[in-house]
Amino acid sequence: MIQNQDVPVVLNDCKRSKTPVLISSSGLDIAFQTIIKEIDGNTVVLENMVKPEFISRFAKGEKFFLQCKMLRFQSTDVHPRGVSMAFEIQENSLIEETRQSERFMFTPDENVIAEIINPYDGKTKLRRQLMDMSASGLSLRINRTTKPFAPGSVLSNISVAIDGKHWTTLNGEVVYNRKFMDLKGKLKVQVGVKFLTAPKK
């Protein structure tokens, strides 16, 4: 296992809590949300959520990536095992992440919403679900990429609410869009936002 004390803690926490993780391949521009079923030494056994129509392109990738909370791994060795998939954590697998601070993950049922003023008209309110949040950024779950959520867009006064109660307000910049298939097999887009100001209550 990688000589990093955070790795086994984070992986085992994701397994225990059934926190969704993302598996992706350099051969495909779509990631797949899944869960960790087992951790066996250097092998992370995942539920195989890659749809049959994507399997061929997924398998042809030269590199594979596993995103688990704030940790991102790279491997050249992934083996489908029927309903499971084995991701081998290799030497130097841990990749530097843009957000090193702990991420708090949110499921669609937790009702954590960001309300954003459309930067292109200055008045339309856009409400989107949060996937996760850390001290330095957050990510949104959207159905498709639109202009306000394109990389480079600056979002001012993002208001985050939990169960209808205001939690924090912040400014941010969109740094990436990532297509992924959620646990229900629906295609979504993850929008990564880097904070430009510290969150405030």
Buried (B, 14 or more C-beta within 10 A) or exposed (E): EBEEEBBEEBBEEBBEEEBBBBBBBBBBEBBBBBBBBEBEEBBBBBBBBBEEEBEEBBBEBEEBBBBBBBBBBBBEEBEBEEEBBBBBBBEEBBEEBEBEEEBEBBBBEEEBBBBBBBBEEEEEEBEBBBBBBBEBBBBBBBEEBBEBBEEEBEBBEBBBBBEEEEBBBBBBBBBEBBBBBBBEEEEBBBBBBBBBEEBEE
